[in-house]
Amino acid sequence: MLKIVLKRLGQIVLVIWSVGSLTFILTRVLPGDMAYRIAASRYGYDQTDSFAAAAVRDELQLDLSAWQHYMHWFGDLLQLKLGHSLVSGRTVWAEISHQFGHTLSLAFVALCFSLLLGPPLGLFAARKPHGYIDHMTLLGSILLRSLPTFVIGIGLMTLFAVKLNWLPAAGYGSLAHFILPALTLAFGLSAVSVRISRHSMVAVMQSDYYQFARLKGLSAWQCFRRHGLRNVAIPILAYHSVQLIYLIEGVVIVESLFAWPGSGHALVHAVIARDVPMIQGTALVMGTIFVGLNMVVDMISTVIDPRIKDKRAE
């Protein structure tokens, strides 16, 4: 466990530096006047002119070289300071702490939906390989995986919000608002986890130890509970750990589509407004969360399968 934690902590440090530096460079090379964009986000495009842009440029010292701005950012980062938003003036930590609460709650609900949809369907399809249900789940997985996230979201919104009027199309405030954006993310995750679960269960059912358990007289449920569940859980858990990046990336699109007040929605507005500290802070937190979640998954995998610990010890 200690080796896993130390390795992931080293990765977190590397991710923070690389993501922050890359974000700084990319925001600097975007076309357009940075001062004008910031002024427009503060006062509105109708109230912004060259004088407002000049005032913002003087206030934020945008005439300094990019190297000076980078060194100032890096010095603050060493002190765990992410600076202040160029638009609102609030600290980036305050903005992110408010936004990421909504984002993490949406991601958690989406992950729960994907675990309820994908693995059970995959295990059910594995009961009769190459049967009707197996072929149907394969077709559904191909269709869902080939569709972009926003297409799935628009389809769900059109069906359940516009046609049937069962759920709200967008917004935040009640449990009903979670369903459509969470399902949009969950469908993309469960599309592949169905096949991962199916292939893993078929391989376990064809193994010698599983066949011997059936010969001893154990029922199908007893075999699955004693010999199948933990062996099937490892590839499913490994897949979801890899696909966490899909969840983090999908949040940006889904939050913008469903007007969800999270970090993804705020990141889009920060890019438009050239709010560099907010862009850097959001990207850093997203990268850190991704590495941290992978560390948790590694630790859970070691607990489920002690063979992983033995291999690392070798």
ZIJOKA-V772507 format. One record per backbone hydrogen bond with DSSP energy under -1.0 kcal/mol. NH is the residue of the N-H (numbers start at 1). CO is the residue of the C=O. Records with the same first field share a line. If there is no record, write none. Layout:
# ZIJOKA-V772507
NH: CO  CO
This chain:
# ZIJOKA-V772507
5: 1
6: 2
7: 3
8: 4
9: 5
10: 6
11: 7
12: 8
13: 9
14: 10
15: 11
16: 12
17: 13
18: 14
19: 15
20: 16
21: 17
22: 18
23: 19
24: 20
25: 21
26: 22
27: 23
28: 24
29: 25
37: 33
38: 34
39: 35
40: 36
41: 37
42: 38
43: 39
44: 40
53: 49
54: 50
55: 51
56: 52
57: 53
58: 54
59: 55
60: 56
62: 57
64: 61
69: 65
70: 66
71: 67
72: 68
73: 69
74: 70
75: 71
76: 72
77: 73
78: 74
80: 77
81: 76
85: 90
89: 85
92: 83
95: 91
96: 92
97: 93
98: 94
99: 95
100: 96
103: 99
104: 100
105: 101
106: 102
107: 103
108: 104
109: 105
110: 106
111: 107
112: 108
113: 109
114: 110
115: 111
116: 112
117: 113
118: 114
121: 117
122: 118
123: 119
124: 120
125: 121
126: 122
131: 128
135: 131
136: 132
137: 133
138: 134
139: 135
140: 136
141: 137
142: 138
143: 139
144: 140
145: 141
146: 142
152: 148
153: 149
154: 150
155: 151
156: 152
157: 153
158: 154
159: 155
160: 156
161: 157
162: 157
163: 158
164: 159
166: 160
167: 160
171: 258
178: 175
182: 178
183: 179
184: 180
185: 181
186: 182
187: 183
189: 185
190: 186
191: 187
193: 189
194: 190
196: 192
197: 193
198: 194
199: 195
200: 196
201: 197
202: 198
203: 199
204: 200
205: 201
206: 202
207: 204
211: 207
212: 208
213: 209
214: 210
215: 211
216: 212
217: 214
218: 213
223: 219
224: 220
225: 221
226: 222
227: 223
228: 223
229: 224
232: 228
233: 229
234: 230
236: 232
237: 233
238: 234
239: 235
240: 236
241: 237
242: 238
243: 239
245: 242
247: 243
248: 244
249: 245
250: 246
251: 247
254: 250
255: 251
256: 252
257: 253
258: 254
260: 255
262: 260
266: 262
267: 263
268: 264
269: 265
270: 266
271: 267
272: 268
273: 269
275: 270
276: 274
279: 275
280: 276
281: 277
282: 278
283: 279
284: 280
285: 281
286: 282
287: 283
288: 284
289: 285
290: 286
291: 287
292: 288
293: 289
294: 290
295: 291
296: 292
297: 293
298: 294
299: 295
300: 296
301: 297
302: 298
303: 299
304: 300
305: 301
308: 305
310: 306
311: 307
312: 308
313: 309
314: 310
